[in-house]
């Protein structure tokens, strides 16, 4: 009540930004941990569940190879944040067009 349409949209956009940053940071940390421990995880899956992720008969490699490009990680994280902010603008526009007095009238 009393907020301009642009202020309502900024609240939604800020919420999308916070969710995007937290999600992107969590995703980057989880991905880096999985990459760091990819070979022990491969052995665990094979020993415990008999799942051969990179079959040594097909891929004659002693371990799963990895090339980490920091620029790619940064671009993916920034894209995730941007998508969250853009996705928050859809309900923001709808919320900004709602008349609070009319919506509270029926409550």
Number of C-alpha atoms within 10 A of each C-alpha: 7 7 10 11 16 11 13 19 22 16 14 22 21 15 16 22 21 15 17 22 19 13 16 21 15 13 14 16 12 12 13 14 11 13 16 12 11 16 17 12 14 17 16 14 14 15 11 8 9 10 13 13 13 16 12 11 7 7 10 10 11 9 14 13 9 9 6 9 8 9 9 10 15 13 11 14 20 15 14 20 22 16 15 21 21 16 15 22 20 13 13 21 15 12 15 18 12 11 11 13 9 9 9 8 7 6 5
